[in-house]
Amino acid sequence: MAAQHAPGFIALVNQAKADINEITIRELLQHNQPYVLLDVREDHEWQKGHLPEAMHLGKGIIERDIEQTVPDKKQKIVLYCGGGYRSALAAASLQQMGYQQVLSLAGGYREWTEQGLTVEVPA
């Protein structure tokens, strides 16, 4: 059950989604070009489980740390969060910083787990 989000937040997300590209879980699973998978959720969410091969760069620090983590602005990056809202905002932000191939995972971690796909839990 998804939390009810405030109207201002939804409006901001919808504005971001108009400017970014999303990728579905099915498209991601069929994708064979190299990409960096970034989890932009909070630390406590990451600790409960994350997508295999993901790196963690929370939304609060992504703009600060992305250039050290992914210096190549042409590198394909797939961002995900709990449901695809925060990742859309982060994707818009990275595009403004000059990243050319940023995708937000539609449905996010919630949809990934609802489909019964593998997750990793940090030790």
N, C-alpha and C positions, 0 to 999 in steps of 0.2 A: 504494500500500500504506500503510494507516494505521498509525501507531505504536500500540503497545500502551499503553493508559493505565492508571494505577494505580487499584486498586479504590476508594480513598477519593475520588479525583477523579471517577470515574464516579458514585459515590453522590451526591456534591455536585451534579453536573450533573443527575442524574435528579430530585433534590429540586427544583432550580431549574426544570426542565422541567415539573414538576407545577404550578408557580405562574405560568408565562408562556404566551404564545401563540406558536406557530411559524407560518411561512408557507413554502410550498414554492416552488421556483423557478418552476414553472408558474403558480402563483397570483400571484407577484410580476410576472411578465411580462404577465399579463392585468390587473394592477391599474392603475386609471386615476385614483385619487385621489392628490393630492400627498403625498409622504413624503420624509423625509430618510434617505438611505442611508449608514450608517456602518460602516466597516471597523474592527474592533477588534483586528486582528492586530498583530504586532510590526512595527517599522519595516522590518526587513530583508525581511519577507514582502511588505509593501506595495510596496517598491521593485521586486520581481520581477513585479508585476502586480496589478491590482485591477479590480473591477467598474466599468463606465462610470458616471460621475456620482457615484461614491462620494466621501465625505470620510473622512479618516483620523483616528481618535481611539483610540489603542491602549488595550487593556483596563487597562493599568497606570495610565492617567491619566483614563479616561473620567469617573469620578465627580467628579474635580477640575475638569474643563474643560467638562462637558456643559452647564452652565447658561449659559456664555458662548456656546457653539456653537449650542445650541437652547434659547433662553430660554422658549419657550412649552411648558408641560408638557402641553398638549392636542395638540401637533403629533405626527403619526404618524411613528414612527421604525422603520426596519428595520435591524437589526444583523446583521453576518455576520463569521465568522472562517474558519478553515481547514475545519472540518467540522461546525460547529454546536454545539460544546460551550462554548467560551469566550463566544460570543455569547449563549448561554442564561444563563450566569452574569451577564454584563453586563446583560442584559435584566431579570433579577430585581433587580439592584442599582438600575437606573434606576426600576423600579416602586416600590421602597422609597423613592426620592427624590421620588415623586409624579408621575412621568411616566405618563400614562394610556393611551397607545396605542403600546406597544413590542412589536415582533415580532422573533423570531430566525429567520434564514433556515436552514431545515433543509438539511443537506448542505453548506452553506457554499461557500467558494471552490472546494474540490476538486470538488464535484458540478457547479458552474457550468462549470468547465473540462472536465470529463468529458463534458458535454453539447455541447461545442464552441462555447459562447457567447463573445461578444466580451469581451476584457479590454483594459484600457489599461495601458501600461507608462510610468512617469514618465520624462521626458527625462533 
